[in-house]
Amino acid sequence: ECISLLKKAIKIDNKNSKAMLELGIIYSHLGQVKKGISLLKDSLEIDTLNPEAKFNLAQMQIYNKDLKEGWSNFQSRWLYHNFKSPPFKSSKKQTTNLDEFENVLIWPEQGIGDQIMYGSIFSEISKISKKVIVKFDKRLIKIFERKHKNINFIDNDTDINEEQYDVHLPLGDLGYLFRRDIKSFNKVNFPYIDVNEKICSKVKSTFHSQNKIITGISWTSKNEEMGLDKSVKLIDLMPILKLDNLTLLDLEYNENENDKSDLFKVSGVKIHRLKDLDYFNDILGVSSIINSCDIIITCSNVNAHISGALGKKTFLLLPIGKGRLLNWSSKKNHSLWYPSIKIFQQTIPGDWSDPIIKIKKEILKCQNY
């Protein structure tokens, strides 16, 4: 009905840029990205400076692998009222070009999943700039600092003296600088984050069982705006979880004991969890558990980024519309950012049955099953 009304509004007034914008976003949420892009471009021809239209267009374009134009439009995010990250305040220049003689400060934006994703570019920027400082969510420092010893990582809550850097830029601008074409994604050396070998050994010794596949699973996203669109009900994963040759490890931030208890009552399926680990704060610990698994099954959340950064075999459950995000642009159903992640997208918005059945078939083909 909304689509019909918006089309009528545009027919009455073919300069109605707001109606074109809303219609484009709706089509994108229905998985019709190309149609959404076309409508947003039409909207911007009329209202050229609308940051909402530019930001949404950027998301669609990057997802659709129109990278050069998409990253350029992504610069509009700071003017869009729904973009939650505050800009960094400094008297120093915010740069759009890097120089080998400059000391550079990179500051965070968005959530820790995005910070992990853009972290795949750290090795490249450290080869160009004289000195690189990265302000980061403190939970991520331990998984990055040993892999990137020539970068100075500091807690995002720590103040920094402006004398320590010449220029600064937001983390998301690394995409604009380093990922303008598909070939540029081939420069990453995986894994680019670290693990704790003691925890890895503990997981393997505790849960190893002959002829069984250690499978890490997570099914919820805590994203405030679109977490429900990205999340899967645990019971809906039953076609996968009831497979005999899986040892299931819980990767959820929260224990979700009610979900697991209900699942066990219905099916007898047991999902294991390390009891002495803080899954929310100890990202190095979570990274170590993921690294110890044979495969990972997850929705679009932080665990997907951790698993991808480690280069682990991962099956990603992805919505077709809202909640899809630019992160999961793909090439032959594999993530551009994380080639070890195979993407299984809904064919119908809100319906997970098709990707779940496809993942089940993939698991049945896994070695040793």
N, C-alpha and C positions, 0 to 999 in steps of 0.2 A: 504493500500500500504506500509506503514511504517513497519507494522508487517511482511509482506511478504519479504521485503528487509532485515530486521534484521535476519529473519530465514535463508535466503540465506547466509548472512554473517557468521552466526554460522555454517552452513553446510560446507562452504569453510574452516573455521578455528574454530574448536571446542574448542579453547582456547581463543576466543574473549570475554573477560570478559566485555568489554564496551558494546558490542551488547547485551549480556545477561542482563546487568544492565538496559539498555534502554527498552528492551522488557519486563522485569519484571515490570518496572514502568508503561508502557503502559497498561499491563494487569490489574494492580492495579487500574488504572484510568477507566478501563472498568468494574470494580467491581469484577474481577476474582482474588481475593486476594491470595488464596492458590497457584494458578499458578505463581503469582508474587513472592511469598515467595520462591518457589522452584527455580525460575530462579536467584533470588538474592543470594541464598545460593550457587548455581553453580558458579556465578560470583565471590563470595568471596573465593571459594576454589582455584581459579586461582590467584586472586589479593586480598590476605588476609587482607591487611591494608587499603583498599579503604574506606574512611569515608563516601563518598556519598552512596555507596552500603549498608554500615552498618546502616546509618541513615534511609534510606528508608526502609530497612528490619525491623528495630526497629518499625517504624510507623505501618507497616503492621502486625507485630507480636503482638503488643499491641492491635491493633484493633481486631485481630483474637483471642485474649485472650491467646496467648502464652506469658504470663506475665513475668516469670522469665528470659527467654532468651531475650525477647523484651526489658525489662528495662536495661539489661546488655548491649545490643547493642546500646541503647539510649545514653550511655555515649560518643559515638562517635560524638555527635552533635557539640561539641566544635571544632572539626577538619574539619567540613563540611562548605565549603565556603558560602553556601546559608542559614546557620543558623544565624539569624540576631542579637540575643542577645549577647552583649559583656560579657566576663567573669569578675567577680569581682576581683579587685586587692587588695591583702593583704599579709602581711608577715606571717600571721598566717596560720596554716595548714587547707587545705580543707579536711573535713572528709568524710568517707564513712560508719562510724559506730558511733553511738551515745552513750554517757556515761552519767549516771545520775549526775555525779559530774561536768560536763562541762557546761560552758556558751556558748550557740550556737547562731550564727548569720545566719539567712536564707535570702538570697538575691534573688530578682525577676529575672525572665527571661520570654520572650514571652509576650503576651498581657494580658489584665486584665481578659479575660475569663479564661485563663489558671491559673491565680493567684487565681481566685475564686474557680476553681476546686481543685487545690492542697490545698486550705484553708480547705477542708474537713478533712485534716490530722492534723491540728494544735492541736486539743485536745489530740491526741495521742502522739505527740512529746513533748508537755508540761508536760506530766506525766513521761517522761523519763529523760529529761534534767533538770539541776538545774535552768537555766535561759534561756529563749528563746527571742530573738530579731528578728523581721521580718521587713526587708526593703520592702516597698510596694508602689504601685501607690497610691498617696495621696487620690484619689477619693474613695478608698476602705476602708480606715481606719475607717470611721464612721460605716460601716456595720459590721465590725469585732470586734472592740475594746470592746464593752459591752458584747459580747458573749464569749470573750476570755480574761478575766480580768487579767490572770496570764501571758499574753504575752505582750511584749512591742513592739507596732507597730510604725514605724517611716517612714516618707516620703522618698521615694527612692532618692530624690535630696539632702537629708540631709547627711552630712558627719558624720561618726561615729569613735570615738576613738578606736583603736585596743585593748586598755586595758579593754574595756567593754565585750569582748568575747574571748573564748579560741580557738574555731574552727569555721569554717563557711562551708556552703554548698549551692548550688543553689536550688531553689524551686523545679525544676523538679526531683531532686534526691530523693525527698520524695516518689515518686512512686517506685523507686528502693528499698527503705528501708521499705516501709509500705504496698505496694500493689502487692505482688508477687504471690498471688493466689486469686481466686474469692471470697472466704470466707472473706478475709480481708476487702472487701468493706462493709460488714455488720456492721462494728464498728461505723459508722457515726451516730450521733444524729442530725436529721433534726428538725427545721431549724438551720443552723449554722451561718447564717448572720442575721442582725438586720433590723428593719423597724422603721419608724416614725408613731406612732399611730394617730397623728393629721391628717397627710396626708391620712392615711387609712380611717379614719372617713369621711374626706372630699370627697374622691372618692366614698365611699359607699352611702353617703347621696345625692351626686350630680347625680350619675348614676344608683342608684337602681331603678328598675321598676319591679313590680310583674310579676312573671312567665317569666322573661327574664334572660338570662345568661350573666353576665358581662365577656366579652372576650377580653383579651389583645392580640394584634397582632403586629408582626414585620416581615418584609419581605426582608430586605436587610442586607448584611454584608459589612463592610468597609475594610476587609482584602485586602491588596495591591496585593497579589499574586493570591488569589483564591476567592475573594469576589463575582465576577460575577458567579462563579460556584455554590456558596452557596446561592445566592440570588434568589428570586422569584418575578416575575412581579405582582404587586398588582391586576391587571385586571385578572390574571390567577387564583386568589383566589375567583373569583366570585361565584362558586358553594357553597362555604362556607359563604361568606359575605352576600349573599342575603337571607339567612335563617331568617325567621321572628322574632324568639325569641332570637336574639343576640343583646346586646348592645356592640358596638365595641369601644375599647380604643386604641389609637395609642401609641406604645411604641418605635417608631423610634427615634434615636438620632437627626436626622434632620427632619424638619416638612414635607417635601415632599408634599407640598401643591398642586403642579401640578398633582401628581399621584392621590391624594384624590379628587381633583376637577374634573379630567377626569372621575374617577369612579362614582362620584355623577351625572355627566351629563348623563352617559350611563345607570346607574341603579337606581339612587336615594338613594344609600347606603351612610349613613353618618358615618364617623369615628371621634370620639370625641378625644379631647386632652386638657390636663391641660395647660393653657396659661402662668401661672406664675412659671413654673418649668424649670430649665436648665437641659435638659435631658442628655447632654453630661457630665457635671461636677458633678451634684447632683445624684450620684449613690444611695444614701440612699433614695432620693425621688422616683427614678425609682423603687427601691426595694419595696417601700411602695405601689406604684400603682399596681405592679405585685401581691403583697400579697393581694390586695383588690379584685382581679379578681377571678371569679369562675374557669375559664380555661385560658390557654395561648396557642396561636398558633404562632409558630415562626420558622424561619430558623436557621441555626447554627451561632449564634452570641452571644454577651455578655448577651442579655436578656435570652437566653436559660440557661446559667450558673446561672444567678440570680434566675430564676424561679426554677431551679433544686435544688439550695442551700436552697431555702425556702420550698422545698417539695411541690410545687404547681402542680396541675394536668396540664400537659403540653403535647402538640402534636408537635413533632419536625419534620420539613421537612428537609430531609437529602439527599444530592447527593449520587449516588452509586459509583462514582469514585473520580475524583479530587475534593478536598474540603471536603472530608469525615472526615479526621483527626483521630488521635488515641483516641480523647476524647470520641467518640461515640461508643465504644465497647459496645455490648448489650447482655442481657440475656433474652430470650423470648421476644424480641422486646422492652425491657426496658433498659435504660441506666444503666451500671454498676455503674457509678459515681453518678447518680441521678435517683433512682428508680421511682420517680414520673413522669419521662419523658418517654413517649411512642414514639418510633422512627418509622417514616414512610419514608422509603427510596425509591428513584427512582428505577424502574425496568429497565428503559432505560436511559443511561446517557443524561442529559439535558432535559428530559421530566418529568414535575411535575404532569401530569394529574392523574396518578395512585395514588400517595400518597394523593393528594387533595381530590379525591373521597372517599378514605378510611377514611380520617379525617372527612369528611362530615357525613359519616355513624356513626362514633364514637360520634359526637356531637348530632346526632339525638337520640342516646341512653342515653345521659346525663340526669340526674335527672331534673325534672321540665320542660323538653322541651315539 
